[in-house]
């Protein structure tokens, strides 16, 4: 969508440079600048959106705590298995 704004800005500049009416030139220049501003904002928005993280992949604190507890339990079980002690229930 933002590339369409760039095309419209170029077209407005072309009309502004080729017209003989002052009011039409001023109007086209204003539109061209607005289209350019819209294109820049759209381009920035598209690039910033592509670099943002996926919020659905984030882990909530409860899930993070549960994963840490599981890791600690596996670590304790591995240590007990290496030392030959029976696991504690």
C-alpha positions in Angstrom: 0.0 0.0 0.0 2.8 2.4 0.8 4.3 2.0 -2.6 1.1 3.3 -4.1 1.6 6.5 -2.2 5.0 6.9 -3.7 3.6 6.5 -7.2 0.9 9.1 -6.4 3.6 11.5 -5.0 5.6 11.1 -8.2 2.5 11.8 -10.3 1.6 14.8 -8.3 5.1 16.2 -8.7 4.9 15.6 -12.5 1.6 17.5 -12.7 3.0 20.3 -10.6 6.1 20.7 -12.8 4.1 20.6 -16.1 1.2 22.9 -15.2 0.9 26.6 -15.9 -1.7 27.3 -13.3 -0.2 28.5 -10.0 -3.1 27.2 -7.8 -2.9 23.8 -9.4 0.9 23.7 -8.9 0.6 24.6 -5.2 -2.2 22.0 -4.7 -0.2 19.3 -6.4 2.9 20.1 -4.4 0.9 19.9 -1.2 -0.5 16.6 -2.2 2.9 15.3 -3.3 4.4 16.2 0.1 1.5 14.5 1.9 1.8 11.4 -0.2 5.6 11.3 0.4 5.0 11.6 4.1 2.5 8.8 4.0 4.9 6.7 2.0 7.7 7.2 4.6 5.4 6.4 7.5 4.1 3.3 5.7 7.6 2.1 4.9 8.7 2.6 8.5 5.6 0.8 9.8 6.2 -2.1 7.5 9.9 -2.4 8.5 9.2 -2.0 12.2 6.4 -4.6 12.0 8.6 -7.1 10.3 11.2 -6.9 13.1 8.8 -7.1 16.1 8.7 -10.3 18.1 5.8 -12.7 18.0 3.9 -12.0 21.2 2.2 -15.4 21.2 5.6 -17.1 21.6 6.3 -15.3 24.8 6.3 -17.4 28.0 4.2 -16.1 31.0 5.7 -16.1 34.5 3.7 -19.2 35.7 4.9 -21.2 32.7 8.5 -20.1 33.2 8.4 -21.1 36.9 7.0 -24.5 36.0 9.8 -25.0 33.4 12.4 -24.0 36.0 11.0 -26.5 38.5 11.1 -29.3 35.9 14.7 -28.4 35.0 15.7 -28.5 38.7 14.0 -31.8 39.1 15.8 -33.3 36.1 19.1 -32.0 37.4 18.5 -33.4 40.8 17.5 -36.8 39.3 20.6 -36.8 37.1 22.9 -36.1 40.1 21.2 -38.8 42.2 21.6 -41.3 39.3 25.3 -40.5 39.0 25.9 -41.0 42.7 23.9 -44.2 42.9 21.4 -43.0 45.5 17.8 -44.1 45.3 15.5 -41.3 44.1 13.6 -39.4 46.7 9.8 -39.4 46.2 
